[in-house]
């Protein structure tokens, strides 16, 4: 199982997502197979991501929905993890 980010409210394009326990997202458990197949955004990766387009309340976020902040260790580690375990 993975924990993925879901919008708590309607969010606008260009918005920077806050961190865990913030006002923007809540966590939903999803199977790893679905998470990988649909490119769902892990909850622990959301902080500082910028939305590329509007997202509706209760929509699960994907990597395609956001721009990742440059140079984060968490993104490097996730990429390594995918290579090792995918």
N, C-alpha and C positions, 0 to 999 in steps of 0.2 A: 504494500500500500504506500501511496505517496500523499502528501498534503499539498493541495493546490490552492491558488488564490482565486477568490470570487468577490465581485464588486458588492460592497455594502449599500451603495447608492449609485445613481447615474453619475458617471465621470466623463469629463470633457477632454477632447484631444489636447495635448500639450501639458496636461496635468502631471505633476510629479507625485508618484505614489508614496505615501508615508510608510512607516515601519510596522512591525508586528504590534498588535494591540492598538493600532491607530484607527482612524475614521474611514479609511478607504476600502479595506478588504477584510474578509473573514476566510477561514480555512475550511476546506471540504476534503474528505478522504476519497481517493480514487485509486483504482488498480494501476500498477506500474505499466502494464501493457497499454491501457487507455492513455495514460499520461504521455508515454512516448509516442504513441501513434498520432495523437492529436496535438502534440507540442504544448501541453499545458504548462503553465508557469508555476513552479514550486513557490510555496508561501515564503520560504526563507530567502528568495531571490528578489522579491518585489520592491524592497526599499530602494528608493532613488530612481526607479524605472520611470520613463516618461511615456505617456500614452500616445500612440500614433493616430488614433481615431477615437471617437466617442464610444463609451462602453456603458451598457445598460445595467441597472441594478440586477443582481443575482446572476450575471453572466460570468462564467469561468474565464479567467484570463489565459491567454496563450503567449508564447514567445513572439508570435507575429503581431500581437497587439501593442508591444512595447519596444522602446529603445533602451538597451541596457547601458548603465553608466560605464564609461571606459575604465579599463585597468583594475577591475575588482578581483580580488582573490577568489571570492565565492564562484564567480563565473569560470575562472580557470580550473578550479577544483571540480565543478560540475562537468566541464568538458572532459577532463581526465577520467572522471567516474564513468561517463557514457562510453568512452573508448574501452575501458576495462570490462564493463559489465553488460554492455548492450548486445 
